[in-house]
Amino acid sequence: SIKERVRNLIHLLESFSPILKQNKNIVIKASELVEKARSINNPRFIFHKVVFSSPLITKESKDFDIKGPANLLLSAVSNIIDNAIYWVGIRKETEERDFTQAIYVGSDAKSFSGPAIIIADNGQGFSLDPEELVQPFRTTRPGGMGLGLYFANVVMEMLGGKLLFPDKEDLDIPKPYDG
């Protein structure tokens, strides 16, 4: 058990090294970015018993190119996944014992002004207004700093994109992802 934990820790630290280095702008497929974020978070998915589903990785969702600094892109996606892991765990604590925690990462090429990575979960959902979610130091997570979504929004704006919080009814995502 200890050897397995050490291997997971080493893998996690190796996965974080690209985030910590200065990166130039690159062109990366959305599926590759999501696969890197999945790889970084896989030990956590296993530990917290979270089902991770990505039609973007399995090529069931339309792939597209993203241009920007790889370390910031990966950090932004990983931060949103980190929040999802936390909130599906909170919902599990309040639901029946057989509740399956799940996170979905797909793409949408038609609902917005350009292609989008869609991250959804079956957690409790947001309780703040979308405008408040991206303000620094705004959080409902106990002990949270309120900087994660702010950071992800800054990265998106820097790349000419947007961090949006559409209603689940406005997206074509599987029903279980209602958070």
Secondary structure, 3 states (H helix, E strand, C coil): CHHHHHHHHHHHHHHHHHHHCCCCEEEEEHHHHHHHHHHHHHHHHHHHCEEEECCCCCCCCCCCEEEEEHHHHHHHHHHHHHHHHHHHHHHHHHCCCCCCEEEEEEEECCCCCCCEEEEEECCCCCCCCHHHHCCCCCCCCCCCCCCHHHHHHHHHHHCCCCCCCCCHHHCCCCCCCCC
